[in-house]
Amino acid sequence: MLTIHAAPLVLPVGAAAVVDGAVAVDGDRIAALGPYEEVAAAHPAARIRRWPGLLAPGLRQDRARELLTRCYHPDPREADELGELPLWGEDFERIAVTMDATRRAGSVRRGLQRMLRHGTTHVAGPFGADDPVLRTAVSRSGLVVVRVAPPPVPVRHGVPGLDPFAAGGDLAGTAHGPLTVGGRADLAVFDVPDEAALYGGGPRPCVATVLAGRLVHRAR
């Protein structure tokens, strides 16, 4: 069924922003993009999903391998003891000493799920045959694995963040690519008023992530 995702602002990247915009999705492809009234008129039978804030291309997580292999993502049942944030450094090493394959696989799956909650649709690889648990989990998640060239300027290191914007990039540099008619429908929706609000230390809640046309995250 064709679905129209509408938002007060659509940022396609590489093209002009669309106020009161919409993206029509048919299967895993973008069927139309433009002002909501025009898109809705062209597809009167489509299901409508209205979102707050802005709609943009899905994001790319350049530190995915570190987040999945050098961090532990606590099970919700461990929250009282370990908290909810990824554990890194000495905290990770302490857990890794006794972590069996089942617990590690669970951590990897939760890490991938939490990436989706931050608007991630693409992850920087590769994830090779040397780590079948990781490679299988990434494949099953549906996230797209991409190879990323080294950045032209140094990026900030330290604790990797689930939020792709934590590395300091802008939308054009953090998005997987532009939204185009006929392209794959990988979208992220943030409850912020404009692009500037995606940057800096303020909150940028991701309210929805669409992966190949499927709504894989929706904030409650």
BASEBA-191223 format. One record per residue: x, y, z of N, C-alpha, C, O in turn. Coordinates in steps of 0.001 Angstrom, whole numbers, plus 500000, padded with zeros to 6 digits. Each point is the difference from the previous one (the first is absolute). Layout:
<recs>
XYZXYZXYZXYZ;...
</recs>
This chain:
<recs>
500839498800500000499161501200500000500869501244500000500971500079500753;498693500885498417500775501228499917499739500852501244498855500171500419;502215500357500159499913500803501214500620501365499761501061500111499385;498280500916501097500540501351499939500470500401501394499225499983500957;502037500373499144500568500519501244500070501522499860500718500520499147;498542500174501685499912501453499922500608500634501242499893499459501101;500750501701498714500612500713501120500009501490499693499956500391498834;500101500444502197500056501450499769501188500433499148499947501031499329;501138498168500699501175500327499211500627498712499483500251499075500771;500001500865497928500702498871499392501323500518499459500037500957499226;501051498400501190501352500366499556500553498869499145500538499033500539;499340501065498140500442498883499149501522499817499941500480498911499686;500287502161500618501465500060499841500325500041498499499604499113499243;501104501902500355500331500149498593498911500681499196500147500179498792;498770500200501851498895500703499356499370500916501040500279499883501193;498880501018498353499402500978500892499095499341501030499336499003499716;500648501568501486499088499538501041498561500225499559499703500926499245;499412498215501238498584500096499656499214500243501286499944499135500875;499453502044499232499148500304501148498657499304499803499458499983498894;500009499446502181498772499196499912500159498965498886499196499921499071;501857499301501058500359499054498946499551498582500278499433499699501051;500831499442497989499605498600500128500866499134499101500523500443498977;499608498307501443500679498974499208499041498825499863499556499437501002;500127500194497777499147498835499751500885498788499798500954500035499223;498721498886501488500812498782499957499147498856499470498910499734500505;501599499599498476499333498841499406500955498816500104501013499945499302;498656499117501568500938498904500244501243500538500666499914500642501046;501250499104498361501248500491500585500548501217499260501159500375500182;497999500242498977500455501104499163499220501283500258498848499968500432;501800501157499296499339501293500075499258500241498684500604500030498928;498076500142501174499173500191498806499802501470499664499786500347498838;500282500509502156499801501434499769500555500767501182500102499478501111;500257501777498628500546500867501040499648501434499629500221500421498864;499236500325502080499650501385499714499039500541501024499872499432501085;499437501671498595499010500558500920498910498976500293499578499252499117;499972500726502135499026498992500408498750500030499125499537498945499566;499916502210500169498755500086499238500151499365498626499086499331499518;502060500876499852500219499434498665500172498478500070499440499266499187;501335500277501787500248498561500112498706499273500360499703498943499444;499528501624501488498746499364500416498983499984498858499277499019499828;500663502058499394499057500050498884500341498965498937499111499446499354;502183500295500469500427499027498985499797498563500460499982499082499180;499864500715502137499858498644500547498852499991501013500240499839501197;498531500329498344498860500157500930499703498772500856499378500125501055;501050498703498515499702498781500764501095499642500996499891498990500696;501161501819499385501140499666500859499649500148501477499170500824500382;501480498363500429499934500167501455500860501198500373501083500182499443;498449500635501491500718501206500400500589499823501391499299499630500942;501985500636499174500645500064501311500524501425500170500857500449499239;498630500246501752500432501370500264500974500005501178499733499425501055;501394501235498734501042500052501018500270501434500412499809500917499202;500628499291502025500440501338500410501416500269499502500720499076499622;499667502182500381501399500325499737500403499901498549499309500498499111;501823498850500658500536499926498645500297498564499586500349499147500816;499500500626497903500267498689499392501234500134499122500119500946499221;500795498106500911501282500054499290500394498598499543499342499022500354;501717500881498871500513498660499686500462499291501270500400500650500966;499547498018499033500572499233501090501479500324500151500651500421499043;499878499383502160501370500388500307500973498833499893499606498834500010;501660501507499888501081499007499936500792500037501300500436501063500443;499743497778500158500777499882501234501412499532499652500222498835499671;500729502102500407501367499686499587500772499204501049501035499415499679;498493500548501555500712499279501062499247498744500412500059499572501153;499237499852497894499167498829500307500826498844500535499594499340500956;501549500410498444500792498837500437500437500155501455499944499040500768;500490502156499615500376500226501395498798499838500923500104499398501068;498760501141498513498803499917500836499552498559500215499408499674501029;500876499470498000499538498621500090501040499038500559499642498945500523;501640501402499377501046499076500457500762500498501222500615499201500705;499355502114499561500753500553501129499093500640501039500476500664500921;498220499139498933499027500490500973499072498858500391499734499092499212;499786500975502012498957499064500437498700500780500150499951501040500656;498995498432498719498684500634500048499138499224500999499549498894499703;500225501679501471499317499247501065498591499574499615499278500712499302;500359498114501170498627499527499913499149500879500926500471500389501069;498284499931498543499149500793500904499907499416501401499821500736500971;500299497933499142499942499367501314501247500279500827500016499744501204;501041500784498152501234500341500703500088501486500330501013500463500523;497925500285499171500061501456500113500319500466501421500757500953500180;498681498391500819500251500429501380501476499890500356500533500813500755;500121498163498686501414499776500325500937500743499059501004500566500433;498663499431498264500938500496498998499559501288499306500777500601499258;497993499821500974499502501171499301499483499634498616499864498822499670;499851502184499530499432499778498676500934500376498868499745499642498850;501329501071501445500909500473498956501055498947499679500301499150500838;500269500899497948501066499052499659501181500132500961500391501102500384;500162497757499991501167499977500881501258499857499160500072499163499100;500908501658501205501191500146499172501231499970500895499898500217501208;501254499518498208501244500084500757500099498952501085499730498823499761;500657501600501433500199499058501100498714499270500368500030498823500358;498842501875499553498729499343500316499723498864499020499537498929500390;500750501317498339499808498939499003500971498853500241499605498834499969;501645501484500269501014498962500193499653499108501193500234498792499964;499217501793501073499637499223501185498911498980499655500039498866500479;499007501527498706498930499089499605500488498989498969499610498833500029;501247501624499060500445499141498903500751498769500487499985498960499341;500667501152501802500777498874500525499133498761500197500455498878499781;498302501326500630499125498857500305498822499886499026499101499188500217;500895501606498724498852500021499086500051498804499058500973499819499268;497974499365500753499939498863499088499364500430498677499587501149499844;500338497915499205499521500320498659498552500479500013499638500900499242;499543498512501603498585500384500050499839501432500492499220500775499447;501522499564501593499892501364500536500553501020499008499464501099499864;501599498531499452500563500926499004499034500217498852499811501130499550;499576497795499971499044500121498894498838500901500400499518500795499193;500030499079502061498924500856500472500404501460500018499212500874499642;502016499388500776500503501371500019500048500577498592499608501146499783;500867498071499266500079500466498609498609500315499463499801501038499369;499242498080500875498630500247499520499426501273500610499378500800499301;500829499389501995499480501209500643500693501241499473499368501045499844;501918498854499881500709501139499422499426500396498648499840501188499719;499852497841499450499414500274498695498608500616500150499656500943499287;499551498529501633498657500552500233500087501444500480499185500838499613;501785499445501215500135501358500523500519500964498939499699501192500054;501071498314498989500391500845498873498770500431499205499886501157499595;499197497902500187498773500330499275499224501101500726499372500840499354;500663499163501956499280501018500769500633501380499885499418500986500452;501755499093498955500667501287499784499989500396498524500750500887499590;498406498462499612499886500374498600501022499365499078500093500375498832;500675498668501672501019499348499183499372498981499060499195499167500416;501182500909498312499578499005499020501188499355499288499853498976499333;501326501633500816501212499493499349501126499956501025500103500879500856;500737498100499055501127499865500921501282499794499199500012499318498975;501053501283501514501293499872499335500612498644500324500141499632501166;500216499639497797500614498697500154501461500055499595500618501064499994;499931497767499664499292498726499829499887499219501309500669500305500987;498462498678498993499872499053501096500339498632499414499160499352499376;502067500229500831500540498874499247499693498633500561499328499847501020;501198499148498262499770498604500363500686499623501311499728498937500558;501162501928499937500690499698501253499084500116501214500359499568501095;498445501022498710499076500187501110498594499654499531499202500898499729;500481497808500172498695499600499453498816500474500827498940500284499442;501212499809501873498900500484500840499627501424499609498824500320499829;502174500519500034499782501391499629499430500110498596499026500718499772;501576498578499298499552500083498603498556499531499858499224500615499269;500401498308501416498634499484499914499007500983500605498933500233499431;501407500341501710499088500940500664499775501236499139498871500475499879;502188500047499527499862501180499147499142499667498783499140500789499608;501091498047499797499226499594498835498516499874500339499148500447499233;500545498955501894498598499814500392499317501301500376498777500101499907;501983500892500513499413501277500416499404500768498829499111500830500189;501374498897498604499552500746498829500784501270499747499839500621498950;501017499784501997500832501179499798500944499791498822500514498902499789;499705502150499456500843499921498807501455500218500402500325500979500673;500542498111498914501424500134500291500672500742498850499855499618498838;500876501437501487500692500797498982501464500127500385500361499939501175;500456500236497829501414500300500229500175501505499924499534500645499060;501139499908501932500139501448500091501468500368499866500857499423500669;499431501547498455501372500466499839500438500751501249499164500582500691;502135499415499612500478500760501162499597501462499872500036500546498897;499580500107502205499562501391499926501137500932499617501152499733500341;498547501371498947501063500936499604500579500762501188501122500500499930;498111499590501170500502500653501208499822499037501154499104499157499955;501718500936501079499876499068501121498628500101500658499418501081500091;500078497781500363498737499983500733500312499834501478501084499561500385;497934500804500433500191499844501437499955498528500374499142499251499533;501798500344501321500034498623500447499477499940501434499297500907500445;501034498059500254499456499833501326498816499062499972499874499170499100;499257500962501886498872499098500127499077500146498791499540501108499722;500176497811499552499101500109498856498564500201500464499587499434501012;499664501359498264498618500265500369499036499357499025500297499883498811;498545499698501692498981499430499130499420501045499056499510499665498921;500546501589501482499504501092499166501032500313498916501105500434500328;498571499359498386500992500274498959500485501442499963501113500262499543;498074500676500927500420501402500009501039500280501081500599501076500011;499625497976500898500969500215501073501412500207499466500844500583500681;499414498940498105501333500166499405500233501425499524501125500352499645;497835500474500341500172501403499646499694500335498558500186501146499591;499348497888499617499702500272498598498656500675499804499154499998500894;500655500590497911498706500587499683499119498954499330500423498860499813;498354501521499826499073499038499421500515499454498677499897498802499740;500658502071499422500489499549498696501101498962500154500099499072499197;500732501079501834501095499065500206499641498779500820500750499025500020;498106501014500660499596498913500875498900499145499394499865498826500344;499344501757498750498942499240499331500612498954499079501121500158499516;498126498772500249500508498954499109500090500487498567500755499437499206;498502501582500451499951500535498640498723500792499838499216500082500947;500541500503497898498792500800499820498744499150499822500068498836499606;498790501770500691498717499381499688499655500329498558499947501170499622;499822497813499580499674500203498591498874499062499591499887498886500512;499292501569498572498937499155499466500629498799499309500886500152499159;498656498665501195500569498764499483501077499417500879500377498839499839;500127501958501097501025499521500917499406499195501128498785499983500195;502086499344500554499534499190501117499427500887501092500523501079500276;498406498461500338499307500787501023500599499753501374499485499199500780;501610501497499507500649499977501306499873501398500585500650500935499532;498516499209501492499637501313500514500212500073501511499989498987500699;500202502231499779500058500255501440499212501266500288500076500974499250;499165499008501845499184501146500381500412500448501398500081499195500928;500177502111499204500438500556501275499033501090500446499576500833499199;500082499152502078499070500981500538500759501268500377500122500348501174;500383500331497798500695501276500158499466500955498933499467499543498988;500663501773501212499374500939499067500742500227498690499386500349498991;501935499455501018500771500303498800501327499244500043500313499322500978;500462500808497939501257499259499921500982500415501085500718499157500536;499325502140499799500952500470501010499795499294501330500952499810500756;497817499801499534499707499339501276500520498569500046499987499378501063;500472500087497808500594498664499990501413500000500580500528498946500357;500077502226499736501396500096500402500123500555501415499042500533500561;502149499332500002500241500525501324499550499040501086499776498815499754;500098501716501441499728499151501155498543499837500359499682499310500968;499417501308498278498590499915500332499402498659499631500609499230499257;498195500483501257499340498736499657499560499987498543499579501021499458;500523497820499918499544499827498616499296498646499905500501499086499345;498349500781501300499340498695500063499599499483498628499356500696499216;501039498074500516499585499335498767498653499343500269499889499122500855;499090501306498414498659499470500245499645498861499055499046499263500250;501716500586498659499702498905499075501211499712499128500745500905499626;499437497823500060501011499561499045499330499043499025499327499050500401;500867501214498329499444499159498935501167499368499262500881500699499500;499122497989500434501096499253499384499438499194498833499205499079500191;501217501281498603499496499336498790498473499980499980499386498997499639;500012502126500752498552500134499970499285499495501226498798500228500137;501903499082500776499369499439501196500223500928501192501110500486500221;497851499749500525500110500791501217500597499100501087499308499157500570;501977501035499705500699499117500929500191500643501379500388499325500953;499344501956499148500043500667501307498943501086500014499884500795499068;499354499219502003499032501075500223499981500305501480499710499130500821;500604502121499522500028500393501402498601499971500572499049500427499346;500819499075501865498693499933500638499644501333500644498928500134500590;
</recs>
